Amino acid sequence: MLEFMPLFLFLTVCAVLMLGYPVALALAGTALIFAGLGHLLLQMGVPVPFEARMMGAMPNRLYGIMTNQTLLAVPLFVLMGVLLEKSRVAETLLDAMALLFGTLRGGLGISVILVGMLLAASTGIVGATVVTMGLLSLPTMLKRGYSPALATGSICATGTLGQIIPPSIALVLLGDVLSNAYQRAQLAMGVWSPKTVSVGDLFVGALIPGLLLVVAYIVYMMVVAWLKPESAPAADRDVLKQELGHSGSILPLLIKGLIPPVLLIVAVLGSILGGFATPTEASAVGATGAFLLALVNRRMNLPMLSEVVFTTTKVTSMVFLILIGAALFSLVFRAYGGEELVKEMFEALPGGVVGATLVVMLVIFLLGFILDFIEITFVVVPIVGPVLLMMGLDPIWLGIMIAVNLQTSFLTPPFGFALFYLRGVTPESVPTSAIYRGVVPFILMQLGMLGALALFPGLATWLPSVLR
């Protein structure tokens, strides 16, 4: 039984998290209890497989976390997203797109998908995108006669694009963890000059799958509007102008609402893709650009700036505290021989690397019901990543598969996080069952993307190989 201590540690952490304890404290506290238990058993002469000397590496790990240049992108991308949200850039953009496409059947839905994609790329946070789009677009869609299921489903699905559309905070954290896992896997295989995988590689690898999902969402919206016109009716432009409080030509509103955020995202991604900047440097460009946009839109004032800084600090502190707790958890897990146990379990699975990958994807999908992407990235990926990479998987492909898998998990009833976020801002007149029905087609599209990535890994790996 003692050889299964790593498994007991993992299950205990999951149980503590389900009880509602803070993630960082649950990880660190449970790990310390198991570390103390291992030390006590060794003192009692019990042959427990626990290497207490490994705990001495914790100070170096903490120093490595706090001096990690890649993770500096986290607060800067968070600052960029919060600035764009508070300065109401998304609201102006949605008004412009609604006036541009709203006169077409399904046009308002297409506008929501496009704006949600840009907002997801700007904020990189699922909850922020879903809540913002729910507050801004859902009342208008319902008022214009859109089916509640179609309206809520498209908003939820578009919000989860924050997992996969770069520059995503999820990809920043996942890229850093996978980079460490890839190096550990190569060292374990005797490769003493290990190759690296960067956050920029993951950004590039996510572009094609992310854009394909956006195209699939738009095609679905057009098909529904064609087959069921009453579910996505066209709107009268004059009525829309009156409702949005805009008169005259839509060109100035379109220029003001569309061009600045698009230029900002192009500047951030273009600097990475062109090799002019690292993701960390590009995040500084994004934060500066968002600040200038807020100034140009005359939304910036001292109370708003104070709120932006406070929110950014709170989110960043949460991320780094979880990362410290996860580092301690990972260290104790390895001290109990957890990596060897996971490797033996994967090698015993039928189907080899395919069977192991399927099991990992299923476990991550189910954990997505109870854990956020940060916890899964910091807890699960360091455990299974090195083993899967030693079995020959491409780290970029694995990272994109995990991101799309979590995106699907966050959308799946009855526990998907995106559903809870939208339910919180949805009118009582819209039943929860309508939200559940609305997301089903989008879940199938995302499962289709997972299948396409499995069959054609080049969807994720081709572009990074070209740009290297």
Sequence and secondary structure as in RCSB ss.txt:
>XXXX:A:sequence
MLEFMPLFLFLTVCAVLMLGYPVALALAGTALIFAGLGHLLLQMGVPVPFEARMMGAMPNRLYGIMTNQTLLAVP
LFVLMGVLLEKSRVAETLLDAMALLFGTLRGGLGISVILVGMLLAASTGIVGATVVTMGLLSLPTMLKRGYSPAL
ATGSICATGTLGQIIPPSIALVLLGDVLSNAYQRAQLAMGVWSPKTVSVGDLFVGALIPGLLLVVAYIVYMMVVA
WLKPESAPAADRDVLKQELGHSGSILPLLIKGLIPPVLLIVAVLGSILGGFATPTEASAVGATGAFLLALVNRRM
NLPMLSEVVFTTTKVTSMVFLILIGAALFSLVFRAYGGEELVKEMFEALPGGVVGATLVVMLVIFLLGFILDFIE
ITFVVVPIVGPVLLMMGLDPIWLGIMIAVNLQTSFLTPPFGFALFYLRGVTPESVPTSAIYRGVVPFILMQLGML
GALALFPGLATWLPSVLR
>XXXX:A:secstr
 GGGHHHHHHHHHHHHHHTT  HHHHHHHHHHHHHHHHHHHHHTT      GGGGGGHHHHHHHHHT SGGGHHH
HHHHHHHHHHHTTHHHHHHHHHHHHHTTSTTHHHHHHHHHHHHHHHHH  HHHHHHHHHHHHHHHHHHTT  HHH
HHHHHHHHHGGGGTSSS HHHHHHHHHHHHHHHHHHHHTT SS     HHHHHHHHHHHHHHHHHHHHHHHHHHH
HH GGGS    HHHHHHHHT  S SHHHHHHHHHHHHHHHHHHHHHHHTTSS HHHHHHHHHHHHHHHHHHTT  
 HHHHHHHHHHHHHHHHHHHHHHHHHHHHHHHHHHTTHHHHHHHHHHHSTTHHHHHHHHHHHHHHHHTTTS HHH
HHHHTHHHHHHHHHHTT  HHHHHHHHHHHHHHHTTSTTT HHHHHHHTTS TTS HHHHHHHHHHHHHHHHHHH
HHHHH THHHHHHHHHH 
